[in-house]
Amino acid sequence: MKTILVTGGNGQLGTCLQDIQKNYPGFKFIFTDVDTLDLCKEEVVKKFVTIHKVDYIINCAAYTAVDKAEDEETLALKINRDAVKNLAEAASQAGAKVLHVSTDYVFDGTSYLPYSESDPTCPVSVYGYTKLAGEEVLLQTCPASVVVRTSWLYSEHGNNFLKTMLRLGKERPELNVIFDQAGTPTYAGDLAKSLVSIIREAEKGNFHPGIYHFSNEGVCSWYDFAVQIMEVSGTCCKVIPIETKEYPTRARRPHYSVLNKTKIKLDYGISIPHWIESLRICYNKLTKQS
């Protein structure tokens, strides 16, 4: 039985992996978070990977406070780059493979076509820069790695745009939401299944290291996403489109960050649902929790 170490196990994606682990009895999952495994301690990480005979690492751990990162670059680099290097070195030493989750924020958002993995990166925020640094150090240190860039992650777990809109939609008669940033929402449950699918393919001898893109299918703005959330949930809240300049933030966001997913579909045979379909599934799970 192969062992999969999931770091950041208490976050959105890590919790979604916890939810589906029972569907994969052929694997032993070990979930850790900062309280059980400090990724910033190099020797501790190496010892953990060796003792537990880890075959695969799914790294869901990250510094994700996009605006805060502008003032906490040192901390963001420590988690998004240095901790990734520690994992990469531990994996390389143990002969393990790493699946690392990255972000659409490695791009500047000036394209008008979906970004492919070979397009030039140019992050416009500290967060994007630190995540790109993590990608680079991983692939340099442990070439047997897969980087999966994703976007606009949400789920029934933790804090995210979906939950914020549902809460505010009940509290207010109307909401202002940005319409001039385009991308694709990604249901963390879909990403979790795809990450395990990559590992299952690797077990069949079909492993292709490198960078991949994954989000749900389709394109929308944050405004469109919010409108659909209100519709799916039956919330009577009017959503008003506004421009980015009307809602200034500490960090710049890419105005267009749609990801081209052809490569992951071809190399790993992954089927990706449309974002509205996945939103409905996630909302139904959320209502069952309450």
C-alpha positions in Angstrom: 0.0 0.0 0.0 1.4 3.4 -1.1 1.5 6.2 1.4 0.3 9.7 0.5 1.3 12.6 2.8 -1.1 15.6 2.6 0.3 18.8 4.0 -2.1 21.7 4.8 -4.5 18.9 5.7 -6.9 21.3 7.6 -7.4 23.8 4.7 -10.1 23.7 2.1 -8.3 21.3 -0.3 -6.8 19.2 2.4 -10.2 18.7 4.0 -11.7 17.8 0.6 -9.0 15.1 0.3 -10.0 13.9 3.8 -13.6 13.6 2.6 -12.7 11.4 -0.3 -9.9 9.2 1.1 -12.3 6.4 1.9 -12.9 6.1 -1.9 -9.2 5.0 -2.3 -8.6 2.0 0.0 -5.4 1.2 -2.0 -3.6 4.2 -0.5 -2.7 5.2 3.0 -3.3 8.9 3.6 -1.4 10.9 6.3 -2.8 14.4 6.9 -0.7 17.0 8.6 -0.9 20.7 9.3 1.4 23.1 11.0 0.6 21.7 14.5 1.7 18.2 13.5 4.5 18.9 10.9 6.3 22.2 10.6 7.3 22.4 7.0 9.8 25.2 7.7 12.0 22.8 9.7 14.1 21.0 7.1 15.4 18.1 9.2 12.0 17.5 10.8 10.4 17.2 7.3 13.1 14.8 6.1 12.7 12.6 9.2 8.9 12.5 8.9 9.0 11.5 5.2 11.6 8.8 5.9 9.9 7.3 9.0 6.5 7.2 7.4 7.9 5.8 4.1 6.0 8.4 2.1 5.6 7.6 -1.6 3.7 10.8 -2.6 3.3 14.3 -1.2 0.3 16.4 -2.0 1.3 19.9 -0.8 -1.8 21.9 0.0 0.0 24.1 2.6 0.5 27.7 1.6 0.5 31.3 2.7 -2.7 32.6 0.9 -3.5 36.0 2.5 -3.0 37.9 -0.8 -3.3 41.4 0.6 -1.4 40.7 3.8 1.5 39.2 1.9 2.3 42.7 0.6 3.4 43.6 4.1 4.6 40.1 5.1 6.9 39.1 2.2 9.4 37.3 4.4 6.8 35.1 6.0 5.1 34.4 2.7 8.5 33.4 1.2 9.2 31.2 4.2 6.0 29.2 3.6 5.5 29.4 -0.2 9.2 28.9 -1.2 11.4 27.7 1.7 8.9 25.1 3.0 8.4 23.8 -0.5 12.2 23.4 -0.9 12.2 21.4 2.4 9.5 19.1 1.0 11.3 18.8 -2.3 14.6 17.8 -0.7 12.9 15.3 1.6 11.0 13.8 -1.4 14.2 13.6 -3.5 16.1 11.9 -0.7 13.2 9.4 -0.2 12.5 8.8 -3.8 8.9 10.2 -3.4 6.9 12.2 -5.9 5.5 15.7 -5.1 2.2 17.2 -6.3 2.2 20.9 -5.4 -0.7 23.3 -5.7 0.0 26.7 -7.2 -2.0 29.6 -8.5 -3.2 31.6 -11.5 -1.6 34.7 -9.7 1.8 33.7 -11.3 0.4 35.6 -14.4 -0.1 39.3 -14.8 -3.6 39.0 -16.3 -2.9 41.0 -19.5 -3.7 38.1 -21.9 -7.0 37.7 -23.7 -6.6 34.0 -24.3 -6.6 31.2 -21.6 -3.1 30.8 -20.1 -1.2 27.7 -21.0 1.6 26.2 -18.9 4.3 27.5 -21.3 3.1 31.1 -21.2 5.5 33.6 -19.6 4.9 34.2 -15.9 4.8 37.7 -14.5 3.2 38.0 -11.0 1.9 41.4 -10.0 1.7 40.7 -6.3 4.0 39.4 -3.5 1.7 36.4 -3.1 2.0 35.5 -6.8 5.8 36.1 -6.7 6.3 33.8 -3.7 4.1 31.0 -5.2 6.1 31.2 -8.5 9.3 31.0 -6.4 7.9 27.8 -4.8 7.2 26.3 -8.2 10.8 27.0 -9.4 12.5 25.6 -6.3 10.4 22.5 -6.4 11.1 21.6 -10.0 14.8 22.4 -9.6 15.2 20.3 -6.4 12.8 17.4 -7.1 12.3 17.0 -10.9 9.8 14.1 -10.2 7.2 16.7 -9.3 3.9 18.0 -10.7 2.8 21.6 -10.1 -0.9 22.1 -10.5 -1.9 25.8 -10.9 -5.5 26.5 -9.9 -7.8 29.5 -9.5 -10.6 30.9 -7.4 -10.8 28.0 -5.0 -13.9 27.4 -3.0 -15.6 24.5 -1.1 -18.0 23.7 1.7 -15.1 24.0 4.1 -13.2 27.0 5.5 -13.6 30.6 4.4 -14.1 31.4 0.7 -16.0 33.6 -1.8 -19.0 31.3 -1.9 -19.5 31.3 1.9 -18.9 35.1 2.1 -21.5 35.8 -0.6 -24.1 33.5 1.0 -23.6 35.2 4.4 -23.7 38.8 3.0 -26.6 37.9 0.7 -28.7 37.1 3.8 -27.6 40.2 5.6 -27.9 42.8 2.9 -30.4 43.8 0.1 -27.6 44.3 -2.4 -23.9 43.7 -2.9 -21.3 45.3 -5.1 -19.1 42.8 -6.9 -16.2 43.3 -9.4 -17.1 42.5 -13.0 -13.8 43.3 -14.8 -11.7 40.4 -13.4 -12.3 37.2 -15.4 -11.3 33.7 -14.4 -12.9 30.4 -13.4 -14.1 29.3 -10.0 -12.6 25.9 -8.9 -14.4 23.6 -6.6 -11.8 22.1 -4.3 -13.6 18.8 -4.3 -12.9 18.5 -8.1 -9.3 19.4 -7.6 -8.9 16.9 -4.8 -10.2 14.0 -7.0 -7.9 15.1 -9.9 -4.8 15.1 -7.7 -5.5 11.6 -6.6 -6.2 10.6 -10.2 -2.7 11.8 -11.1 -1.3 9.6 -8.4 -3.3 6.6 -9.6 -2.0 7.2 -13.2 1.5 7.4 -11.8 1.0 4.0 -10.2 0.2 2.6 -13.7 3.5 4.0 -15.0 1.9 7.1 -16.5 3.7 9.9 -14.7 4.5 13.2 -16.5 6.4 15.7 -14.2 6.0 19.4 -14.9 3.5 22.2 -14.7 -0.3 21.7 -15.2 -3.4 23.9 -15.0 -6.6 22.9 -13.4 -9.8 24.8 -12.8 -13.4 24.0 -13.6 -14.6 24.6 -17.2 -16.0 27.9 -18.3 -15.3 31.6 -17.8 -16.9 34.2 -15.6 -16.3 37.4 -13.6 -16.6 37.6 -9.8 -19.9 39.4 -10.5 -21.2 36.4 -12.6 -20.0 34.0 -9.9 -21.9 36.0 -7.2 -25.1 36.2 -9.4 -25.0 32.4 -9.8 -24.5 31.9 -6.1 -27.6 33.9 -5.3 -29.5 32.0 -8.0 -28.4 28.5 -6.8 -29.1 29.3 -3.2 -32.4 31.2 -3.9 -31.1 34.3 -2.1 -33.0 37.5 -2.8 -30.0 39.8 -2.9 -29.3 42.1 -5.8 -25.8 41.9 -7.2 -24.4 45.1 -8.7 -21.4 45.0 -11.0 -18.5 47.4 -10.2 -15.0 48.0 -11.6 -11.8 47.0 -9.8 -10.9 50.7 -9.3 -14.1 51.0 -7.2 -12.9 48.4 -4.8 -9.1 49.0 -4.2 -7.1 46.3 -2.5 -3.6 46.2 -1.1 -2.4 43.7 -3.7 -3.1 43.8 -7.5 -5.1 41.0 -9.0 -4.8 39.7 -12.6 -7.7 41.1 -14.7 -7.8 37.9 -16.7 -6.6 34.5 -15.4 -8.5 31.9 -17.3 -6.4 28.7 -17.4 -6.0 26.4 -20.4 -6.5 22.8 -19.2 -5.8 20.8 -22.4 -2.5 19.4 -21.1 -3.8 17.9 -17.9 -6.8 16.4 -19.8 -4.5 14.8 -22.4 -1.7 13.6 -20.1 -3.8 12.3 -17.3 -7.2 11.7 -18.9 -8.9 14.0 -16.4 -12.5 15.0 -17.1 -13.5 18.5 -15.8 -17.0 19.7 -15.0 -18.4 23.2 -15.7 -18.1 25.6 -12.8 -21.9 26.1 -12.5 -22.4 22.3 -12.2 -19.8 22.1 -9.5 -21.2 25.1 -7.7 -24.5 23.3 -7.4 -22.9 20.2 -6.0 -20.9 22.2 -3.5 -24.0 24.2 -2.4 -26.0 21.0 -1.9 -23.2 19.6 0.3 -23.1 22.8 2.2 -26.9 22.8 2.9 -26.6 19.2 4.2 -24.0 20.3 6.7 -26.2 23.0 8.2 
